[in-house]
Amino acid sequence: MAVSIDGDQDFDKVLSIKNKALRVNLNKNIYGTFAEIGAGQETVRNFFRAGGASGTIAKTMSAYDKDFSDAIYGTEADRRYVTENRLQKMLDHETRLIEERIIRRKHPDKLFFTYANTVTTIDFAKKYKGHGWVGIKYQVKPDEAYNKIVLHIRFKENDAKHQQITLGVLGVNLIYAAYYNHDSARNILRNLYNHLDKDQLEIDTINFSGPRFINVDNRLMSLQLVKNNMTDAVMFAPSGNNVLPASVLYKKNILALRGSFRPVTNVNMDIYKNSLELFQKERKVDDKQTQVVFEITLSNLRAEGEINEEDFLDRADLLCNLGHTVMISNFQEYYKLVEYFSNYTKERMGIAMGVNNLIDVFDERYYRHLSGGILEAFGKLFFKDLKVYLYPYKDPDTGNIINSENLKVHPRMKELYKFFKNNGRVVDIEDYDEDNLGIFSREVLQMIAEGEKGWEDKLPKQTAEMIKSQNLFKRDYKKADKVGYNIS
C-alpha cells in the first residue's frame, strides 16, 4: 500500500501552524513520540490543539527531574543535559520503544517518528538567553531506514514564555517539513522559519542523515544558514563534519586566520606556523587550550559573483585535509569577528593577517555605520589585549619588505596606528620564509586552471597531491560565477 506524504510548496507558504499540525494529524500513517525537556511541551501542544491528535501521538513526555532523565536515557559524563549527545539518546531510545511496542505486523503502513528537544530558556537574571538541541528521527516509508534532522538553536527573545512559543512553532515546522518536504533538505531548512522571525531565534548548526539525505553535504546546508542570515557563523571540524561553534570555542585561547584559501598556499602555512608560535608565547596562553580557526567570510566567497558551491567545498576540503578547523562567517569587519569569539571565551585572542589587511583595518570608510566610528570599532577589536600578528609584504616593484615599522596608513590614522603599535598590539612575524612572499593564491589558481607547470611548489605537498588526485580547481569558475549557483 502506498503511503502518501507528498508536499505542496505553494501550499506550504500560506499554511498556518495550526493547519500544519492538523495536516500531520489527519495523515493516518504518521505516528510517533514527543519527548521535550526544558521549555514545556510546547511542540506537542500545537498538535493537541489542532485536533485529531490521537492518530498521531503515541506518547508525549517531559523527564524534567535529572534522576528520572538519567534513569530513562542514561547519564552524561559531563553531567550536562542540553547537549547533542543527550538529544541523540532521546531520539534513539524513544524510537526503539515505539518499534518494540507498536507491532509492525498490525500496522504495516505506519511511518514512525520521534521528535525531541532538550533546551534551556532565558535565566531569571536575563544574562543568558538560552539555547537548545532539537531533532526528529523518522521514516518516509515503512520498510525504509530512519532519517535524522538535528539542529542547534539560540534564543534571541528576552522572555521565557515567548521563547517557549517560538520553540513550539519551530517544532511544528520541523515535523511538517520533515514529511512534506523530505525530498529537499534545502526546502526543509528554509521552511523552519515559517511564522518565525530571525530576531526570535538563530540556527547555528544543522545535520541531515539517513537514506533520504544520502546525497546531502551538510557543509552546504551550513553555508546556507549563513547565506540566509539564519546565523552569523558556522564551523567544520578537520573531519569535515559540522560542529557547534560553542563547543569548539568555549573557554579557549583563539587564534584566527582570515583568507580566501583558494587554494591553501605556502604563505598561508607560513603565517599559521609563525603566528601560532608567537601566540603560544603570550602570557596565560596554554597551548592545550588553544584553538586555531581558518576563517572565510561570505563576502570572500562572493568575491567573483554568486557563491560557487563546488569552489567552496574545494577550499573546505583542502583546509580540513590539513587538519584545520574552518569557519564561514558574515563578518566583513574584524571587530565583529572578535565580538563573536567573545561570546564564548574570555581568554586571549589573536588575529594573523597581512600588511594590506592591516591597512584596510585602519581605513575609516569601513566604520561609517558606527556612531562612534573607527574608535568604537577599535574598542571592540582590541578587546582583552588582542594582538595582531603581521605577516610582511614584498613590494614587487622595489623589492622592499613592508612590515609594521614602515607601512603607510591614511595621514589621519597615523597617531592612532602609532598608539596601538607602540603598545604592543601589532607584532611583526619575523621568522618568515622570504621565498613565500611572491606567492599569491589568485596566480596559483590561474596556473592550475590553465594547466601550467610549477604551481605544486607553491603549495603544501599534501594539498598539491589532493588537488591533482581529485582534479580540484580546474572547473571554469569564471563561467560558474557568471551563471551563478544559487543555494537559497
C-alpha positions, 0 to 999 in steps of 0.5 A: 500500500502506498503511503502518501506524504507528498508536499505542496510548496505553494501550499506550504507558504500560506499554511498556518501552524495550526493547519500544519499540525492538523495536516500531520494529524489527519495523515493516518500513517504518521505516528510517533513520540514527543519527548521535550525537556526544558521549555514545556511541551510546547511542540506537542501542544500545537498538535493537541490543539489542532485536533485529531491528535490521537492518530498521531501521538503515541506518547508525549513526555517531559523527564524534567527531574535529572534522576528520572532523565538519567534513569530513562536515557542514561547519564552524561559524563559531563553531567550536562543535559542540553547537549547533542549527545543527550538529544541523540539518546532521546531520539534513539531510545524513544524510537526503539520503544515505539518499534518494540511496542507498536507491532509492525505486523498490525500496522504495516503502513505506519511511518514512525517518528520521534521528535525531541528537544532538550533546551534551556530558556532565558535565566531569571537574571536575563544574562543568558538567553538560552539555547537548545538541541532539537531533532526528529528521527523518522521514516518516509516509508515503512520498510525504509531506514530512519532519517535524522534532522538535528539542529542547534538553536539560540534564543534571541527573545528576552522572555521565557514564555515567548521563547517557549512559543517560538520553540513550539512553532519551530517544532511544528515546522520541523515535523511538517517539513520533515514529511512534506518536504523530505525530498529537499533538505534545502526546502526543509531548512528554509521552511523552519522559519515559517511564522518565525522571525530571525530576531526570535531565534538563530540556527547555528548548526544543522545535520541531515542523515539517513537514506533520504539525505544520502546525497546531502553535504551538510557543509552546504546546508551550513553555508546556507544558514549563513547565506540566509542570515539564519546565523552569523557563523558556522564551523567544520571540524578537520573531519569535515563534519559540522560542529557547534561553534560553542563547543569548539570555542568555549573557554579557549585561547583563539587564534584566527586566520582570515583568507580566501584559501583558494587554494591553501598556499605556502604563505598561508602555512607560513603565517599559521606556523609563525603566528601560532608560535608567537601566540603560544608565547603570550602570557596565560596562553596554554597551548592545550587550550588553544584553538586555531580557526581558518576563517572565510567570510561570505563576502570572500566567497562572493568575491567573483559573483554568486557563491560557487558551491563546488569552489567552496567545498574545494577550499573546505576540503583542502583546509580540513585535509590539513587538519584545520578547523574552518569557519564561514562567517558574515563578518566583513569587519574584524571587530565583529569577528572578535565580538563573536569569539567573545561570546564564548571565551574570555581568554586571549585572542589573536588575529594573523593577517597581512600588511594590506589587511592591516591597512584596510583595518585602519581605513575609516570608510569601513566604520561609517555605520558606527556612531562612534566610528573607527574608535568604537570599532577599535574598542571592540577589536582590541578587546582583552589585549588582542594582538595582531600578528603581521605577516610582511609584504614584498613590494614587487616593484622595489623589492622592499619588505613592508612590515609594521615599522614602515607601512603607510596608513591614511595621514589621519590614522597615523597617531592612532596606528602609532598608539596601538603599535607602540603598545604592543598590539601589532607584532611583526612575524619575523621568522618568515620564509622570504621565498613565500612572499611572491606567492599569491593564491589568485596566480596559483589558481590561474596556473592550475586552471590553465594547466601550467607547470610549477604551481605544486611548489607553491603549495603544501605537498599534501594539498598539491597531491589532493588537488591533482588526485581529485582534479580540484580547481580546474572547473571554469569558475569564471563561467560558474560565477557568471551563471551563478549557483544559487543555494537559497 
